[in-house]
Amino acid sequence: MKHPSRPTASDFDPAVMRLFDQYVHGDIDRRGFLRATARLASGAAGAAGLLAMLSPQFAAAQQVAPDDKRLSTRYLEFDSPRGYGKARGYLARPAAANGPLPVVLVVHENRGLNPHIEDIARRLALEGFIAFAPDALFPLGGYPGDEDAARALFTQLDQAKTREDFLAASALLRGIEGGNGKLGVVGFCYGGAIANFLATRLPHLEAAAPFYGGAPDPADVANIKAELLVVLAANDDRVNASWPAYEQALKAAGVRYTLLQPAGTQHGFNNDTTPRYDATAAAEAWKQTLALFNRALRPRRPAGDNGP
């Protein structure tokens, strides 16, 4: 739902939103954003105020408290491949479960495992899934508690190693205690690109929901066995430029996919911690994501079984 005291994307000059997108993705730094927006916001003080309004408000957007008694949550370490040491993630599951549960890997944006992504994991757990959200920044000390510092750390990652860590997390989840052996993945921005990558590498992956993430190499698309929900924003030239070739490859390979691209949305529209959030579009995307996971990851009932 919309937070009544907070602005939305429509409250900002489109030029400011374009600059913010560049800032979020590391194309310009904080100083560059402030310098560019000062011309649009009556000076440095106005630019600083804009950045404060655009920055994540984790507490205001939290939907599920970390100590919610309906859930069991903890941090779980696992082995990083090829002798790289340990990786770590946030595990959330229902406190009580009647039988094995499907498992969803949650992949964060380009800031590591921040409070918003932990909240996403808890939201999935309340829907009856075991959710696991690895922190790509763990080898560098983990999410530092500050978005600027997190973005800076992200540029230091060995992305080849990081991808191997996400593959290792996927292997861990296939046999996790209480799981039913069915695996799905959802990812946002950077995480959307990782979700697309995992779909090309994991023949056992049942479902993937990449949110506004970069497309995989078209040559690898034929390897995808999962059903996809591809979520794109309407106003996102950077990511959307790769979609036509990706869609062509999906069709050629006979991959089951659905495209959801709500009108008027900005990159990051599902993230309810910032003004790019679109409540209506996010609700529909979440509804379709849950429908995909429920359809693909839960056992099918025999014909005529109308029980609970």
N, C-alpha and C positions, 0 to 999 in steps of 0.2 A: 504494500500500500504506500501511497505517497506520504511523506513526512511533511505536515503542513507548514512547519517553520523553516523548511529548507527549499532553496531554489531548484529549478529544473533546467535542463539544457536550453529550453526555449527562452529562459530569462537572460541568456548571454549572447553577445555578438557572435555570429558564426565564425568570425576570424579568431576570436578567443578560443572557441572550442577546437578549431584546427590546431592552434598553437598548443593547447593542452594535450591533444592527442600526440603531438610530436614530443612533448615533454614526458608524457607517460611512457612512451616507447623508446626514450633515450636519444632521440634525434637532436634534441636541444637539452641543456641542463637548466637547473633552477634559475641561474643568472640570466641565461638566454631567454627563458620564458618571461621573467620579470622585465627585462629590457624591452622585449618586443611588445608586451601588453601595456607598458607604461604609456605608449603612444595612444593607446585605446582607452585608457582608464585614468586620464588626468594625472599622470605622474606615478612615481614609485610607490607612494602609499596606496593609491588605488589598485596598482598591480598586485601588491602584496595582499590586499583585501580580496581580490579576485582569486588568487591562488588558495587562500584560506577557505573560501567558499567552495572551491572545486575539489579540495583535498578530501580523502575518505573520512567519514565520521562513523567509526566502527560501533561505538556504544549505541548511537541513535538507531542504527540499522539492525542490531542484533535481534534475531527472531527466537533463538533457542539458547537459554542460559547454559553456560559450561557445566553447571552443577545440577542440571535438570535430572530429577530422580527417575525419570522414565528411561534414561540412557545410562550406558556404561561407556566411559571414555578414558583413553590413556594414550601416551606416546609409546611407540613401538619401534625398536631398532631392528634392522635386518642387514645382512651382509651385502656390501657393494661388490659387484663382480670384479674379477681380475685383480684381486688383492688390494683394492682401493680402500679397504677399511669398512666403516659402518655408514649406513644411511638411516634416516629416521622419518617417521610419519605420525600422523594423528589418527587414531582408530576410534570410531564411534559405532555403537551397536545398541539395539534395544536391550534394556536391562533384563527383560524376560522375553523369551522366544519359544513359540510352539513349533519346534522342528527346525531343520536347517534353513538358512536365509541366503538369498542372493547377495552378491558382493559387487560394490561399485568403487572403482579407483577414481579419486577426485584430483584433478591437476590444476594447480594454481596459475595465476597470472605471473607477470615478470617481476614479482616482488617477493616470492617465496611464500611460505605458509603463514599468512597473516590472519588476524582474527576473523575476517570475513570468510575465508576459505574453511577455517575450522567450523564456522557457523553453518556453511553449506553442508559439510559432512554431518553435522548434527541434524540438520533438516532431513537429509536422506535417511538417517537412522530412525527418525520418528516415523518415516514411511515404511519401515520394516526391512531396511537394507543394512548390511554391514558396510560401512563406508571407511575408506582409508585414503588419507591425503598426505603423500610424501612431501618433504621439504627439500627442494633442490639445493637450498642454501646451507643445509646441515654441514657439509664438509668445510664450509667457510664460517662456521659458528652459528648457523641457523638464522631465521628471520630476526633482524636486529631491533625490531620495535619501532622503526622509523622508515617511512616509505622512500625518502630520498636515499638513505643509506642502503636500503634494500636494492634499489635500482642500480646503485653503484656497484654493489657486490655482485649483482647478476651478470655484469659484463665480465667478471673474472672467472666465471664458470667454464669448465671444459665441457662443452655441450655434448661431445661424444660420450664422455663418462656419464653425464647427467641422463642421457637417453638410456644408457645401460642400466642405470639405477631404476628408472621407471619400468624397464623390462623386468628387472629383478623383483620389484614390488608386485608386478603382475603375476609372476611365478609364485611368490609368497601367498598371494590371495587365493589362488586356485585351490590351495590345500589348507586354508586357514580354518581353525577350529570353529565350528558352528556354521560354516558356509556350505552351500549346496553345490559348489563346483562351477556355478555359472557366474561369468564375469562381464561387467560392463564398465565403460569409462566415460566420464564427463570432464571437459576441460574448458577453460576460459582464456581467450586471447593467446598468450604463449601456451597455456594449457590446451587450448583448442588445437593448436598445431601438434602438440604432443599426442593428443587423442587421435588425430589423423595418422600420425606416424605409427602409433601402436596398432591401429587397425590394419596397417600394411604388414606388420611384423608378427601378429598374434593370430594364428589360424583358429584358435579356440575362443577368441573374443566374440561374444554374442551380440553386443550392442555398443555403439559409440555415439556420443552427443557432443561434437565439437562446436563450441560457441565462438564465433568470429575468430577462427584460427587459420593460420596459413595452410595452404593445401600441401599434400605430400607430392613427391615426384610422380608425375602421371605414369611413368613406367612401372611404378610399384602398386598402382591402384588395383590391378588384376589380382593381387594377393589378398584383397579384402574379402573376408567371409562374413563379417558382422553386418547387422542392419544399422544404418546411419540415420541420425537426425542432424542435418547440417543447419546450424543457426547462424544467420548473418544479419548484420545491421543494414538498414537502407542507405545510410550515409557513411560509407566506410571505404573510400576509394582504394586505400592501401591493401586491405585484405580482399576486397571484392574483385580486384583485378585478376586474381588467380582462380576465381570460381568457374568461368566458362570452360577452361581446359580441364579442370577437375571434374566438372559435370559430364563433359564429353567422355572422359575416361571411365567414369562410373557407369554410364550408359553402355559403353562398349564392353565393359566387363560383366554386365548384368548384375551389378551390386544393388541391393535394395536400399533405397535412400528416400528421405523426405527433406525438402528444403523449406525452412521457415525463415522468412525475411520480412518482419513487420514494418509497415510504412512509417516513415518519419523518425526512425530510431538511429541512435549514434552507436559507434563502437563502445562496447562495455555497458550496453543498456540493461543487462541483467544484474549488474552490480549495484545493489541498493545502498551503498555507502557514499556514492557521489551523485552530483546533479545529472550525470548522463543516464541515470536510472529512468526507465520507462515502466511504470507499474503495470499497465495493461499488457504490454508486450512481454514483460518478464513473467507475468502470471501465466500467459499462454505458453511461453517457452518451457516453463517449469512443468506445466500440465502435460505437455507433449513428451517431455523428457521422462517423467514418471510413467506415462503410458507405454513408452518404448521399453523401459526397464522392466515393468510389470509383465509386459507381453513376452519379452525375449528371455528373461532371466528366471521366471517362475515356472514350475511344472504346469503343463497343460492338463486341464481336467478331462476325464473321459467323457465322451458324449453322453448326455443325459444326467450328468452329475450337477445338480443345482444346489449342493450343500454349501455351508459357510466356508 
